Amino acid sequence: MLMSVTRPNYARVMSEVKRLHGEFAIANPPVDPRVIAEGVGVGLRFVRFEGANERVSGFFDCEDNMIFVNKDEAPLRQTFTIAHELGHAVLHREWAQSSEYRVLLRDQDYAGDEVHEKEANAFAAHLLVPRRMLDRFWKAASVEELSRLFAVSVPMIRNRLKFEYGV
Ligand SMILES: [Zn+2]
């Protein structure tokens, strides 16, 4: 039976991220979520979504233990998609098999109130831009430089700076 969840468990998100960074000895940016996915046995497939699915960025297929990624989207978006769906794979295996699971759409990023989506977004943010790495660079680098260094979008960097340092 699926547990009903009303609020995000960010402590669990953080501990899973920390565990993965440790397990794969990730010490410097950029963090490549492809390596982590492969390391935990989650497959990646880059496919073309057509017609009604054209707006899909990606999804996690629990049965095949595989993340499907829109091959036509920009690399930074693909990185976010993989990290987000990896969050579902690591944190929400049971929920991802349920009818409540939703694919990630192109215009989705940090918004959305659904608990699992909030957790997957937090997972992606902390996986790709860990505080301990950001600490080393944020004062000396511009947002654009940080975006290049961490290989994530400028909005993601802004979001992380605001979250960690309130700037
Ligand atoms: Zn999601």
Boltz pocket constraint, residues with backbone or C-beta under 6 A from the ligand:
constraints:
  - pocket:
      binder: B
      contacts: [[A, 84], [A, 88], [A, 102], [A, 103], [A, 104], [A, 116], [A, 117], [A, 120]]
      max_distance: 6.0
